[in-house]
Amino acid sequence: MSETLLIGNNLALLVAALQLAERGRPVRLLLDGKPAGGHFAGMRLDGQGFDIGMVLFEHDSRVPQSADVQGYDPARRNDCARFTALAGDYLERFVATLDVPTPQVHSGGARHPDFIMANRLERFADWPEAGKVLDELAQVDSHHPLHAAGKITHPAYDRASYAEASLVNHGATLHRQVFEPLCEKILGVPSAQILARYHRLGWLPLYYPQTLSKAFAGEDHGLPEYRFRAAREGYSGALVEGLLEALQASGVSIDAAPLEGLERTPEGLVARLAGQSMAADRVALGVAPQRAAELLGQPAAEPPPAASVSLVLGRVAREHLPQKTTCLLVADAQFALFRVTDHDAVAGLDPQWHRVSLECNPDYFSRRYPAADAGHPLPQLLGELAELGVIRHPDDFVVLRHLQARNALALPNAAAQEVCASLQRAIAGDARFALTGSLLGLGVASLNDQIIQGLKLAEQWS
């Protein structure tokens, strides 16, 4: 039986490799010099697991569920919502999870239940300019092409920017006071430069104006809270560790070295690794877009604009935590930090030392602190952490690791779409190839998406 090669390190390929192996299919996983699981693997520091910032599980879906993974369509925005239950069941095979407390948003100098991701909109009832916002919302045409009801399928959303859609659905006041600054804090660019359909890639909301009108009027808006789950040990990377253990037990061959080349020959597909050639009947790719283009022999394209992330991982002693913080999204523009996560508190744990991560965009940091060195932001970020009331004093935070991930998150724009489209054209009509993760398009590299992609690929190739 011919061998199947899975080239890359993303979560989808780990899932596919295990499923194929359990079905008796010879499979080899080539990590191409990257750590297995990518972003979802986290890291271990001093023996403790740390996620790379906030990594929560999504088991909450209000659409009819399906178990037919062959129907999963990455071209349809948020199609993975139909498979939330299936992805959750698969996740629980490796990681025990629990509901997490409602995240919070720091806005207007105070903490509030999360009105950005979790749909807790009661903050708007006492908004300082609620009357002005209500007047703006009352003028929205319910049949406008950019009404949020059409964000999945309406053609107007094929090219509409988040700025355009947010102004229509949220009004100018709310957009300019909250959502525009938040976009620039997280993604480092104005919201006119990102596509509205993929607003969640920047953790930005797109509410119906009718929903907001009720919230600002203090009425029942009818939108239930969106609940998240977390690993009981406070380390979502346990999923990747569990998958790797299962892969090893299943006898899957895993090569960590960088791939030297991939060739399409009349006889089949040939990968070159460490001076050896490996023939395969099928190849799935789960690498970065530029690397995929290189392996497929495509011309080198200009990388699309991407957001950078500065991440600080550390510990704080319990006695230095003046109040409980689980996941805090910092919306106020005067702070460079955009998110703080206490990974132990998220999981309902209260050890002597809490694992805490800090996230900021280094480009926004430089705008906020022009005289500071964005490569060494700790004095400013730890000062902000104390000002936010997460710790009592900057010295309370014990830094274990500071990471700078340049161009880590491709901005959801037309340039990024074209990169994915060019890769899909490169393998069009060649059933020997499959793409996974971010190679399939925008907004399909979430944990749930990748689990479903891996399950689907295994079914197709078994």
C-alpha positions as CSV (number, residue, x, y, z in Angstrom):
1,M,0.0,0.0,0.0
2,S,1.4,3.4,-0.9
3,E,2.2,5.9,1.8
4,T,0.4,9.1,2.6
5,L,2.5,12.1,3.4
6,L,1.2,14.9,5.7
7,I,3.6,17.9,5.4
8,G,3.3,20.5,8.1
9,N,2.8,21.0,11.8
10,N,-0.8,22.2,12.1
11,L,-3.5,20.7,14.2
12,A,-5.5,19.4,11.2
13,L,-2.6,17.2,10.1
14,L,-2.2,15.7,13.6
15,V,-5.8,14.8,13.7
16,A,-5.7,13.4,10.1
17,A,-2.6,11.4,10.9
18,L,-4.1,9.7,13.9
19,Q,-7.4,8.9,12.1
20,L,-5.6,7.5,9.1
21,A,-3.3,5.3,11.3
22,E,-6.3,4.0,13.3
23,R,-7.9,3.0,10.0
24,G,-4.8,1.1,9.0
25,R,-3.5,3.6,6.4
26,P,0.3,3.9,6.2
27,V,1.0,7.6,7.0
28,R,4.0,9.7,7.6
29,L,4.0,13.1,9.3
30,L,6.7,15.5,8.2
31,L,6.8,18.6,10.5
32,D,9.0,20.6,8.2
33,G,11.2,21.9,11.1
34,K,8.3,23.3,13.1
35,P,6.8,22.2,16.5
36,A,3.9,19.9,16.2
37,G,0.5,21.7,16.7
38,G,1.8,25.1,16.0
39,H,0.1,27.9,18.0
40,F,-2.1,25.3,19.8
41,A,0.9,23.5,21.3
42,G,1.8,26.2,23.7
43,M,5.0,25.6,25.6
44,R,6.4,24.2,28.8
45,L,8.4,26.5,31.1
46,D,9.8,25.2,34.4
47,G,7.7,22.1,33.9
48,Q,4.4,24.0,33.6
49,G,2.2,24.3,30.5
50,F,1.7,27.8,29.1
51,D,-0.7,28.6,26.3
52,I,0.4,31.2,23.7
53,G,-2.0,33.8,25.0
54,M,-5.7,33.1,25.3
55,V,-6.7,29.7,23.9
56,L,-10.2,28.8,24.8
57,F,-12.4,26.0,23.4
58,E,-15.7,26.8,21.7
59,H,-18.5,24.2,22.3
60,D,-21.3,26.7,22.1
61,S,-23.4,26.7,18.9
62,R,-27.0,27.5,18.2
63,V,-27.2,26.0,14.7
64,P,-28.4,22.5,13.8
65,Q,-25.5,20.1,14.2
66,S,-24.1,17.6,11.7
67,A,-21.7,14.6,12.0
68,D,-21.2,14.3,8.2
69,V,-17.8,15.9,7.9
70,Q,-17.8,15.4,4.1
71,G,-20.3,18.3,4.1
72,Y,-17.9,20.7,5.7
73,D,-17.2,23.6,3.3
74,P,-14.3,25.9,4.3
75,A,-15.4,28.3,1.6
76,R,-18.6,29.0,3.6
77,R,-17.9,31.4,6.4
78,N,-18.1,29.8,9.9
79,D,-19.3,26.5,8.5
80,C,-17.5,24.7,11.4
81,A,-20.4,25.9,13.6
82,R,-22.4,23.0,12.3
83,F,-19.8,20.6,13.6
84,T,-19.2,22.2,17.1
85,A,-20.6,19.2,18.9
86,L,-18.5,16.8,16.9
87,A,-15.3,18.8,17.4
88,G,-16.1,19.1,21.1
89,D,-16.5,15.3,21.4
90,Y,-13.2,14.7,19.6
91,L,-11.4,17.3,21.9
92,E,-12.8,15.6,25.0
93,R,-11.0,12.4,23.9
94,F,-7.7,14.0,24.9
95,V,-8.6,16.9,27.2
96,A,-11.1,17.2,30.1
97,T,-12.7,20.6,29.8
98,L,-14.9,22.9,31.9
99,D,-17.0,26.0,31.5
100,V,-15.0,29.2,32.1
101,P,-16.2,32.3,33.9
102,T,-17.4,35.1,31.7
103,P,-14.4,37.0,30.2
104,Q,-14.2,40.7,31.0
105,V,-13.5,43.9,29.0
106,H,-11.7,46.9,30.5
107,S,-13.6,49.9,29.0
108,G,-14.1,53.4,30.2
109,G,-11.7,52.8,33.1
110,A,-13.5,49.9,34.6
111,R,-14.2,46.2,34.1
112,H,-17.4,44.9,32.6
113,P,-18.7,41.5,31.5
114,D,-17.4,40.8,28.0
115,F,-19.4,42.7,25.3
116,I,-16.9,42.0,22.6
117,M,-16.8,38.1,22.4
118,A,-19.3,36.8,24.9
119,N,-22.4,38.9,24.0
120,R,-22.8,40.4,27.5
121,L,-24.3,43.7,26.4
122,E,-25.5,45.1,29.7
123,R,-22.5,47.5,29.7
124,F,-24.3,49.5,27.0
125,A,-27.3,50.3,29.2
126,D,-25.3,52.9,31.1
127,W,-23.1,54.1,28.2
128,P,-22.3,57.8,28.6
129,E,-23.6,58.6,25.1
130,A,-26.4,56.0,25.0
131,G,-28.9,58.5,23.7
132,K,-26.7,59.5,20.8
133,V,-26.0,55.9,19.9
134,L,-29.7,55.1,20.0
135,D,-30.4,58.0,17.6
136,E,-27.8,56.6,15.2
137,L,-29.1,53.1,15.4
138,A,-32.7,54.3,14.7
139,Q,-31.6,55.5,11.3
140,V,-30.3,52.1,10.1
141,D,-32.2,50.7,7.2
142,S,-33.0,47.1,8.0
143,H,-32.7,46.3,4.3
144,H,-29.2,47.8,3.9
145,P,-26.9,45.5,1.9
146,L,-24.4,45.6,4.8
147,H,-26.9,44.8,7.5
148,A,-25.2,42.2,9.8
149,A,-27.8,39.6,8.9
150,G,-26.1,39.2,5.6
151,K,-22.5,39.0,6.7
152,I,-22.2,35.2,5.8
153,T,-23.7,35.2,2.4
154,H,-24.6,38.6,1.0
155,P,-22.4,39.7,-2.0
156,A,-22.0,43.1,-0.4
157,Y,-19.8,41.5,2.2
158,D,-17.4,40.0,-0.4
159,R,-15.4,43.2,-0.4
160,A,-16.9,45.4,2.4
161,S,-14.5,46.6,5.1
162,Y,-15.1,46.2,8.8
163,A,-15.3,50.0,9.0
164,E,-18.1,50.2,6.5
165,A,-20.1,47.4,8.1
166,S,-19.5,48.6,11.6
167,L,-20.6,52.1,10.8
168,V,-23.8,50.8,9.3
169,N,-24.7,48.4,12.1
170,H,-23.2,50.0,15.2
171,G,-23.3,53.7,14.3
172,A,-20.5,56.2,14.2
173,T,-20.2,56.9,17.9
174,L,-19.8,53.3,19.1
175,H,-17.6,52.4,16.2
176,R,-15.2,55.3,16.8
177,Q,-15.2,55.0,20.6
178,V,-14.7,51.3,20.9
179,F,-14.4,49.1,17.8
180,E,-12.0,51.2,15.7
181,P,-9.5,51.7,18.6
182,L,-9.8,48.0,19.4
183,C,-9.0,47.0,15.9
184,E,-5.9,49.2,15.8
185,K,-4.8,47.8,19.2
186,I,-5.0,44.2,18.1
187,L,-4.3,44.2,14.4
188,G,-2.3,47.4,14.2
189,V,-4.2,48.8,11.2
190,P,-7.4,50.8,10.7
191,S,-10.6,48.7,10.4
192,A,-11.0,50.1,6.8
193,Q,-8.1,47.7,5.9
194,I,-9.8,44.4,6.9
195,L,-12.7,42.6,5.5
196,A,-15.9,42.7,7.5
197,R,-16.9,39.1,6.8
198,Y,-13.8,38.0,8.8
199,H,-14.2,40.3,11.7
200,R,-13.7,37.6,14.3
201,L,-10.1,37.1,13.2
202,G,-9.4,40.3,15.0
203,W,-11.8,39.5,17.9
204,L,-14.2,42.2,16.7
205,P,-18.0,41.9,16.9
206,L,-20.6,42.7,14.3
207,Y,-24.0,43.0,16.0
208,Y,-27.4,43.6,14.5
209,P,-28.5,47.2,15.1
210,Q,-31.8,46.0,16.5
211,T,-29.9,44.0,19.1
212,L,-27.8,47.0,20.1
213,S,-30.8,49.3,20.2
214,K,-32.4,47.1,22.9
215,A,-29.2,46.8,24.8
216,F,-28.6,50.6,24.9
217,A,-32.2,51.1,25.9
218,G,-31.7,48.7,28.8
219,E,-34.2,46.1,27.4
220,D,-33.8,42.4,26.9
221,H,-31.9,42.1,23.7
222,G,-32.4,38.3,23.4
223,L,-28.8,37.4,22.6
224,P,-27.6,34.6,24.9
225,E,-24.2,34.7,26.4
226,Y,-21.5,32.9,24.3
227,R,-19.8,30.5,26.6
228,F,-16.3,29.2,26.4
229,R,-14.6,26.2,27.8
230,A,-11.0,25.5,28.9
231,A,-8.8,22.6,29.8
232,R,-9.1,21.6,33.4
233,E,-5.4,21.9,33.9
234,G,-5.4,25.5,32.5
235,Y,-3.3,24.4,29.5
236,S,-5.0,23.9,26.2
237,G,-1.7,22.6,24.8
238,A,-2.6,19.3,26.5
239,L,-4.6,18.5,23.4
240,V,-1.5,18.5,21.2
241,E,0.4,16.5,23.8
242,G,-2.4,13.9,23.9
243,L,-2.5,13.7,20.1
244,L,1.2,13.2,20.0
245,E,1.1,10.4,22.6
246,A,-1.7,8.7,20.6
247,L,0.3,9.1,17.3
248,Q,3.4,7.5,18.9
249,A,1.3,4.6,20.2
250,S,-0.2,4.1,16.8
251,G,3.2,3.8,15.2
252,V,3.0,6.9,13.0
253,S,6.4,8.0,11.7
254,I,7.1,11.6,12.6
255,D,10.0,13.5,11.1
256,A,10.9,16.9,12.5
257,A,13.5,18.0,10.0
258,P,12.8,20.6,7.4
259,L,11.7,19.2,4.0
260,E,14.2,19.7,1.3
261,G,11.8,19.6,-1.6
262,L,8.6,18.1,-3.1
263,E,8.4,17.0,-6.7
264,R,5.5,16.0,-9.0
265,T,6.8,13.3,-11.3
266,P,5.0,11.1,-13.9
267,E,5.4,8.2,-11.4
268,G,4.0,10.1,-8.5
269,L,4.9,12.5,-5.7
270,V,8.3,12.5,-4.2
271,A,9.4,14.3,-1.1
272,R,13.1,14.8,-0.2
273,L,14.1,14.8,3.4
274,A,17.6,14.5,4.9
275,G,19.0,13.2,1.7
276,Q,16.3,10.5,1.3
277,S,13.5,10.4,-1.2
278,M,10.0,9.3,-0.1
279,A,7.3,8.4,-2.7
280,A,3.7,9.0,-1.9
281,D,0.3,8.6,-3.5
282,R,-1.1,11.6,-1.7
283,V,0.2,14.7,0.1
284,A,-1.6,17.0,2.4
285,L,-0.1,20.4,3.3
286,G,-0.4,22.2,6.6
287,V,2.3,24.8,6.4
288,A,2.4,28.6,6.0
289,P,1.1,30.0,2.7
290,Q,4.6,31.1,1.5
291,R,6.1,27.7,2.3
292,A,3.2,25.9,0.5
293,A,3.9,28.0,-2.6
294,E,7.5,27.1,-2.5
295,L,6.8,23.4,-2.1
296,L,4.3,23.5,-5.0
297,G,6.7,25.2,-7.2
298,Q,4.8,28.5,-7.4
299,P,6.4,31.9,-7.9
300,A,7.3,33.6,-4.7
301,A,4.6,36.1,-3.9
302,E,4.8,39.2,-1.7
303,P,3.6,38.2,1.8
304,P,0.3,39.9,2.5
305,P,0.2,42.4,5.4
306,A,0.1,40.7,8.8
307,A,-0.2,41.7,12.4
308,S,2.6,41.1,14.9
309,V,2.2,40.0,18.5
310,S,4.3,40.6,21.6
311,L,3.7,37.9,24.2
312,V,4.9,37.8,27.8
313,L,4.5,34.6,29.8
314,G,5.1,34.7,33.6
315,R,3.9,33.8,37.1
316,V,2.3,35.8,39.9
317,A,2.1,34.7,43.5
318,R,-1.5,34.4,44.8
319,E,-1.0,37.1,47.4
320,H,-0.1,39.6,44.7
321,L,-3.4,39.3,42.8
322,P,-5.7,41.9,44.3
323,Q,-8.8,40.7,42.4
324,K,-9.7,37.7,40.2
325,T,-8.8,38.0,36.6
326,T,-9.7,35.3,34.1
327,C,-9.5,36.7,30.6
328,L,-9.4,40.5,30.4
329,L,-9.7,42.2,27.0
330,V,-8.3,45.7,27.4
331,A,-10.3,48.0,25.1
332,D,-9.2,51.3,26.5
333,A,-6.8,52.9,24.0
334,Q,-4.4,54.3,26.5
335,F,-3.1,50.8,27.3
336,A,-0.9,49.0,24.8
337,L,-1.9,45.7,26.3
338,F,-4.9,44.2,24.5
339,R,-5.4,41.0,26.6
340,V,-4.4,39.5,29.9
341,T,-5.1,35.9,30.7
342,D,-4.7,34.2,34.1
343,H,-4.7,30.6,32.8
344,D,-5.2,29.1,36.3
345,A,-8.1,31.3,37.1
346,V,-9.7,30.5,33.8
347,A,-9.7,26.8,34.8
348,G,-11.0,27.5,38.3
349,L,-7.6,26.8,39.9
350,D,-5.9,28.8,42.6
351,P,-2.4,27.6,43.1
352,Q,0.3,29.5,45.0
353,W,1.7,30.7,41.7
354,H,-0.7,31.7,38.8
355,R,0.3,31.4,35.2
356,V,-0.4,34.7,33.4
357,S,0.1,35.8,29.8
358,L,0.1,39.3,28.4
359,E,-0.5,40.2,24.7
360,C,0.1,43.4,22.8
361,N,0.7,44.5,19.2
362,P,4.3,45.9,19.0
363,D,3.4,48.4,16.4
364,Y,0.6,49.8,18.5
365,F,3.0,49.7,21.5
366,S,5.4,51.9,19.5
367,R,2.6,54.4,18.8
368,R,1.6,54.5,22.4
369,Y,5.2,54.7,23.8
370,P,7.3,56.3,21.0
371,A,10.3,56.8,23.2
372,A,10.4,53.2,24.3
373,D,12.0,50.1,22.7
374,A,9.2,47.8,21.3
375,G,11.7,45.0,21.6
376,H,11.9,45.4,25.3
377,P,8.4,46.5,26.4
378,L,8.4,44.9,29.9
379,P,8.6,48.1,32.0
380,Q,5.6,49.7,30.3
381,L,3.5,46.5,30.1
382,L,4.1,45.5,33.7
383,G,3.2,49.1,34.7
384,E,0.0,48.8,32.8
385,L,-0.7,45.5,34.4
386,A,-0.5,47.1,37.8
387,E,-2.7,50.1,36.7
388,L,-5.3,47.6,35.4
389,G,-5.4,46.1,38.9
390,V,-4.2,42.6,37.8
391,I,-1.2,42.9,40.1
392,R,-0.3,45.2,43.0
393,H,3.1,46.3,41.7
394,P,5.1,45.8,38.5
395,D,7.7,43.7,40.4
396,D,5.0,41.2,41.3
397,F,5.1,39.7,37.8
398,V,7.9,37.1,37.4
399,V,8.8,37.0,33.7
400,L,9.6,33.6,32.3
401,R,9.6,34.3,28.5
402,H,9.1,37.2,26.2
403,L,8.2,36.3,22.6
404,Q,8.0,38.6,19.6
405,A,6.1,37.0,16.7
406,R,6.5,39.2,13.7
407,N,3.8,39.0,11.1
408,A,2.1,36.2,13.0
409,L,-1.5,36.9,12.0
410,A,-2.4,37.5,8.3
411,L,-4.7,40.4,8.1
412,P,-8.1,39.4,6.7
413,N,-8.0,41.3,3.4
414,A,-8.1,40.8,-0.3
415,A,-4.4,40.2,-0.6
416,A,-4.6,37.3,1.9
417,Q,-7.5,35.9,0.0
418,E,-5.6,35.9,-3.2
419,V,-2.7,34.0,-1.7
420,C,-5.0,31.2,-0.7
421,A,-6.8,31.3,-4.0
422,S,-3.5,31.0,-5.9
423,L,-2.6,27.9,-3.9
424,Q,-5.9,26.3,-4.6
425,R,-5.5,27.0,-8.3
426,A,-2.1,25.3,-8.1
427,I,-3.5,22.0,-7.1
428,A,-6.9,22.3,-8.9
429,G,-7.8,19.0,-10.6
430,D,-5.0,17.0,-8.8
431,A,-6.7,14.7,-6.3
432,R,-3.4,13.7,-4.9
433,F,-3.1,17.0,-3.0
434,A,-5.1,18.5,-0.1
435,L,-4.7,21.7,1.8
436,T,-5.5,22.3,5.4
437,G,-5.7,25.2,7.9
438,S,-5.0,28.7,6.7
439,L,-4.3,27.4,3.2
440,L,-8.0,26.8,2.7
441,G,-8.8,30.5,3.1
442,L,-9.5,33.1,5.7
443,G,-11.1,32.3,9.0
444,V,-10.7,28.5,8.8
445,A,-7.7,27.9,11.0
446,S,-9.5,27.8,14.3
447,L,-9.2,24.8,16.6
448,N,-12.6,23.5,15.7
449,D,-12.1,24.1,12.0
450,Q,-8.8,22.2,12.0
451,I,-10.3,19.2,13.9
452,I,-13.1,18.9,11.3
453,Q,-10.6,19.3,8.5
454,G,-8.5,16.5,9.9
455,L,-11.5,14.2,10.3
456,K,-12.7,15.0,6.8
457,L,-9.3,14.4,5.2
458,A,-9.0,11.0,6.9
459,E,-12.4,9.9,5.7
460,Q,-11.6,11.0,2.1
461,W,-8.3,9.2,2.1
462,S,-9.1,6.0,4.0
